[in-house]
Amino acid sequence: MNDSLKPRYQLVHGQVLHFLADPGEHDAADSYQYFADGALWIEDGHIADVGPWADILARIPPAILGEAEVFDYSGKLILPGLVDTHCHYPQSGIIASFGRQLLDWLNDYTFPAEAAFCDPAVGSATADYFVERMLAHGTTTASVFSTVHPESVDAFMASAERHNLRMLTGKVMMDRNAPANLMDTVAEAERDCLALIERWHGKGRLRYSITPRFAPTSTPDQLALAGALYRSQPDLHVQSHLAENPDEIAWVGELFPHCRDYLDVYNHYGLLGPRSIYGHCIHLAPVEIEEMAQFGAAAAFCPTSNLFLGSGFFNHPAASDAGIRVGLATDVGGGTSFSLIRTLGEAYKVSQLHQRPLPPLRAWFLATLGGAQALYLDDFIGNFAPGKEADFIVLDPRATPELDFRLKGGEGLAERLFAMMILGDERCVMATHIMGKAAYIAA
């Protein structure tokens, strides 16, 4: 259907839940809204109203209501689209490769897989697959690593644009300590990044992320370039990796002896600040935790990857207590699933090891508004505040026989959310809507 012929209005009926703030560990009552018989009213792809079904109907003029596309998801749970704050689309094909520690994983699996992206056809096919799987798993926004090849960015951005998604990606920058066929130079990185920024940044719902892979694979000159690019426009983003593995941290100390610690490397080269997000952040010293909060940098919590590669246990309570923005992340393909629902279950288990278990309301905040805040996109997405972009998902809390049996007593909201975290997965996702339009409907 031609866009000009599509309905301007959507009316969505179901159990509506969204977050206004972090519920913390005690489910702060003013941090979320839940309407057991609720509605979303959407105009031109943006939230116009949210609340009880009867109240929304009463506020819509009958003539306009008659023009609306109506989605009846009665009895199902409607949430803002899930936000994946750290993942690698070129690694889609190496999920479930036999485990190694981080540095071995890069050499044995990641670098060979990424080398194939010199072929634009590989990038295009993989990007389409990745985007389709994200939508099927309820993910509507992600901070995504491409490869060193600029064509890989073009492939992902083109696929995201076709689906009208709010997405971030960037060309990986690596000019040392990597295979020759995956390295660029400082000059090539500058040329490619400037061209890609011009081509994609701010086009539709897309944004560009300056993407040095991690400190060991960039020379000081390249990190300085990355910092300069970050500062060149007020709304560019930065994504990289930080303190994932003890061997990695020791290597950073050898390569950058003039810096206090791993975080100080990024700070030294101007890569720490708002709209910067670092994957993992497991083995941080107290001063690093303090400075991440001070500079407004965010941490991507990647529990399935951290467990799979034996990297360690991210301390989400400590990071949150310090005021660090934290988002949930699959880290595909070191991570073991595209599903942020499955990832929440692993996040809960990691939190138990810190003796501060992740409550279900806080968990789903982490996967929605918390992720949007970590990416500094919460002006656009993350909840159903009027004016926000209408990306949302529809979940069936009884999607599997196990969930249905577990919830046979009609338990309350928090218990249903927790059961989905532990027993649920992509089978719970009935539908994914982008700017109000249905982008995925489960078979």
Helices and strands as residue ranges (DSSP letters): G 3-5, E 9-19, G 24-26, G 29-31, E 32-43, E 46-52, H 53-59, H 62-65, E 69-80, E 82-88, G 89-94, H 102-105, I 106-110, H 111-115, G 116-118, H 120-136, E 139-145, H 150-162, E 167-170, E 172-173, G 180-182, H 186-200, E 206-212, G 215-217, H 220-232, E 237-242, H 246-255, H 262-268, E 276-280, H 286-295, E 298-301, H 303-308, H 316-322, E 325-328, H 340-353, H 360-367, H 369-374, E 392-395, H 401-406, H 413-423, G 426-428, E 429-434, E 437-441
